[in-house]
Each structure stands twice: as C-alpha cells, then as structure tokens.
Amino acid sequence: MNELSTEVQAKETHEKAVGYFKVSEQYGYKFIMEVKKIRDDRYYKDLGFTTFEEYCNSAWGFSKRWVNAKIQSASNLTEEDFGNFNSQFGSTKTFLLATMGDEQREQAINKGVPTEQGNKPIDKATQKEINEYRRKYKELEQQIEQAKKSEQIMQKQLEESETKEPETVEVIKEVVPANLKKEFEDTNRDLKFARKEIERLTKNQEYVELEKNDFDEGKADKQKKKLYWESEKNVLEMKVHVDTFLKNTAVTAFRKGAIASADNATKRKLKDSVEDLKEFTKQMEIVLSGRIEIK
C-alpha cells in the first residue's frame, strides 16, 4: 500500500513539473521546486529511474549539475526574486547571487559589485567579477568569525586564571620564588591588557570592513589600516599564548622533583620538547630582530 502511495505521489509530482515546464519560458520557480521534491524524496525511483542524474537527462534533457544549480538558486531566493533575476541577469549570475548571504546580495544589487574599475551594476559586471566579490566577502566573514573565537578562548583562559581555588594559590605561594610570583602577576595583567587590545582592534577592523565597498580616493589608506590592525591583533594573540604557556608550565619545586624522579624514557620525551621549544624561541628572536633566516 505504501509503495503504491509513493508511486502515485511520484507521478503526480512529475506531472506538475511537466505542466509548469510547458507554461514557463524560463523553466520557472514552481517547476524547479517540483523537481527538487522528486530529488529529495527520491521519487525518480518510483518513476522507473535508477538515479536522479538519469531522471534529469531522460525526462528533461538537462544535466544533473544544471538542475542542482537551479534548485539551489530557487531554494535561496523568493519566487519573485528568482524570476526577476533570471530574466534580468541570466541563469549563472542568478546562481551567484543566490549563493551569497542576504546582506552581501542586497549590497551587490543596490550598490553594485566592487571591481578594480569601481562598483559595477550586476548586469555590467562579469561573472568572474561577481564570483571574486562573493569569494572575498566569504573569506572576510571567516576572518571576523575566527577573531571572535580567539577572543572567546582568551576570555575563558583569563576567567580560569582568576577563579583558581584558594588552597591551590596558597601552595604556590609557599614554593614559588618571589620573582616567579611577580611573573605570574605580570602575566595576568598582560592577559587583561591583551583582551582589551583585541576588543579595540576588532572594533577598528569592523569599522574598516563597513567601508570595504567604497571606492574613493581613501580606499588604499583604509586597506592599509585594515592590514595594520589585523597584524597587531595576530601579534597580540601570539603574545598571550606565550604568556599563558609560561604561566602554566613554570618550573616550581614540585615540578623539579617530578622531573628528577621521572624515568629516562619520559625525560627523553621532555628533552625532545625542550629542543622544539629552543627552535621556536630561536625563530621568534630572528623575526623580532627583523631578520629572515635562509637555510
């Protein structure tokens, strides 16, 4: 009974698609959405086809890739926008617009696509220029998201360092020399400062991003500022990681005893890590002195 019901639904859906196909010069939205249902519910099997690709080729004369692109465009747009974009810009540009986020698509339609020659309307911009704009915008969103994640990690590390159990702190006071204790305090202060700096740099980065579609005489200066803020933030993040590492791995009397009592195999492993740390420190000193090491 279920098989018969599915077969009936498959045939009804296919017949709807046929009807929409016949009356639509642009292979409209409703036709595409019916074909989407045939694909998603695998109705093509009840219609006698082994694969969706076979169904696309035999029933409509289109490749599966073409149909899937149409489905993605229709799924991301309203019926009105899908029809308007196809009639104004063509199938490929409609697909590129459909695969943008809502904000980016609105900017592209209202302000044009940023190119080396300035902002171009969608109908004047090439497919390559539209695709490049889409790609760069996505990369930019990923960078901002990564910066936010880094800030959250640092916030968590700071909160953990500030909420240690009192008895643990007391034990450290008894065995840690005064100069090492001061190092801990300096590290905590640096962590707080770095967090504030990252917040400030992120705000400056966001300000520059809001201006990314402007193509006036100040464009080059804004791009330079953006690179500067990103560089500053990356260096600060590296400093925080180093400070946190030093704090968490400070050699105390407890750790000295543990290392001394460890077996030789464990000591060799630790020694290998120390050698890696030396190489890291060497490279950092080279970079900080402004030199590039050639091997």
QUITAGI-V400393 format. One record per residue. N is the residue number from 0. SS is DSSP state (~ for helix, > for strand, _ for the rest). NEAR is the number of other C-alpha atoms within 10 Angstrom. Layout:
[[N,SS,NEAR] [N,SS,NEAR]]
This chain:
[[0,_,6] [1,~,7] [2,~,9] [3,~,10] [4,~,9] [5,~,17] [6,~,18] [7,~,15] [8,~,15] [9,~,20] [10,~,16] [11,~,13] [12,~,20] [13,~,21] [14,~,13] [15,~,14] [16,~,22] [17,~,16] [18,~,13] [19,~,18] [20,~,18] [21,~,11] [22,~,11] [23,_,12] [24,_,8] [25,_,13] [26,_,16] [27,_,20] [28,~,23] [29,~,17] [30,~,22] [31,~,22] [32,~,19] [33,~,20] [34,~,25] [35,~,22] [36,~,17] [37,~,23] [38,~,20] [39,~,11] [40,_,12] [41,_,17] [42,~,25] [43,~,25] [44,~,17] [45,~,17] [46,_,16] [47,_,11] [48,_,16] [49,_,12] [50,_,14] [51,~,20] [52,~,18] [53,~,17] [54,~,23] [55,~,21] [56,~,13] [57,~,12] [58,~,13] [59,~,12] [60,_,10] [61,_,14] [62,_,15] [63,~,16] [64,~,11] [65,~,12] [66,~,20] [67,~,17] [68,~,18] [69,~,24] [70,~,21] [71,~,16] [72,~,25] [73,~,24] [74,~,17] [75,~,17] [76,_,19] [77,_,13] [78,~,14] [79,~,10] [80,~,16] [81,~,22] [82,~,18] [83,~,13] [84,~,20] [85,~,18] [86,~,12] [87,~,12] [88,~,15] [89,_,14] [90,~,17] [91,~,16] [92,~,22] [93,~,24] [94,~,22] [95,~,16] [96,~,25] [97,~,23] [98,_,19] [99,_,19] [100,_,13] [101,~,13] [102,~,8] [103,~,17] [104,~,18] [105,~,13] [106,~,13] [107,~,22] [108,~,14] [109,~,11] [110,~,15] [111,_,20] [112,>,26] [113,>,21] [114,>,16] [115,_,8] [116,_,7] [117,>,12] [118,>,17] [119,>,19] [120,_,14] [121,_,22] [122,_,15] [123,_,12] [124,_,16] [125,_,15] [126,~,14] [127,~,10] [128,~,17] [129,~,20] [130,~,17] [131,~,15] [132,~,17] [133,~,20] [134,~,12] [135,~,11] [136,~,17] [137,~,14] [138,~,11] [139,~,12] [140,~,12] [141,~,12] [142,~,13] [143,~,15] [144,~,12] [145,~,12] [146,~,19] [147,~,15] [148,~,12] [149,~,15] [150,~,19] [151,~,13] [152,~,11] [153,~,21] [154,~,15] [155,~,12] [156,~,15] [157,~,17] [158,~,11] [159,~,11] [160,~,15] [161,~,10] [162,_,8] [163,_,10] [164,_,10] [165,~,8] [166,~,9] [167,~,9] [168,~,10] [169,~,10] [170,~,10] [171,~,14] [172,~,13] [173,~,10] [174,~,12] [175,_,16] [176,_,13] [177,~,11] [178,~,9] [179,~,15] [180,~,15] [181,~,12] [182,~,16] [183,~,18] [184,~,13] [185,~,13] [186,~,18] [187,~,19] [188,~,12] [189,~,17] [190,~,24] [191,~,14] [192,~,13] [193,~,19] [194,~,20] [195,~,13] [196,~,16] [197,~,23] [198,~,15] [199,~,14] [200,~,20] [201,~,19] [202,~,13] [203,~,15] [204,~,20] [205,~,14] [206,~,13] [207,~,19] [208,~,17] [209,~,9] [210,_,12] [211,_,15] [212,_,18] [213,_,14] [214,_,15] [215,_,8] [216,_,8] [217,_,9] [218,~,15] [219,~,11] [220,~,9] [221,~,18] [222,~,14] [223,~,11] [224,~,15] [225,~,20] [226,~,13] [227,~,13] [228,~,18] [229,~,18] [230,~,13] [231,~,14] [232,~,22] [233,~,13] [234,~,11] [235,~,19] [236,~,21] [237,~,11] [238,~,15] [239,~,21] [240,~,15] [241,~,13] [242,~,18] [243,~,21] [244,~,11] [245,~,14] [246,~,19] [247,~,11] [248,_,9] [249,_,14] [250,_,14] [251,_,14] [252,~,14] [253,~,11] [254,~,12] [255,~,10] [256,~,11] [257,~,11] [258,~,15] [259,~,10] [260,~,10] [261,_,11] [262,_,10] [263,~,11] [264,~,9] [265,~,10] [266,~,14] [267,~,12] [268,~,10] [269,~,13] [270,~,12] [271,~,11] [272,~,12] [273,~,12] [274,~,11] [275,~,12] [276,~,12] [277,~,12] [278,~,12] [279,~,11] [280,~,12] [281,~,12] [282,~,15] [283,~,12] [284,~,12] [285,~,12] [286,~,12] [287,~,10] [288,_,9] [289,_,9] [290,_,10] [291,_,10] [292,_,8] [293,_,4] [294,_,3]]
